[in-house]
Amino acid sequence: MAEKWISKAIRRPGALHRALGIPEDEEISVERLKSIQARLSKKAKGEGKLTKAELRMLRMVNLSLNLRKLPRHKGPRE
C-alpha cells in the first residue's frame, strides 16, 4: 500500500470550503457534510446520474468524512 496516499488524494486543498462558501479558517460541520452526502447519494440512486460537479462534490465530502476518522499526526516521524 502507498505510504503517502493522503498527499495524492488531496489535489485541491481548500476546494470543499470554496465550493460550500465557508472560509478556510472555519470548520465544516459533520452534520452539513452528511446532509450533502445523503442528498447526492439519493440523487445518484434515484436518477442514476450525477453531473460532473456533483460527482466531484460527493467525492470531496466522502474524503472529508473519511479523513476525520483518522488520527491526527502530531509531529515529524522519524
Order of alpha helices (4+ residues) and beta strands (2+ residues): alpha-alpha-alpha-alpha
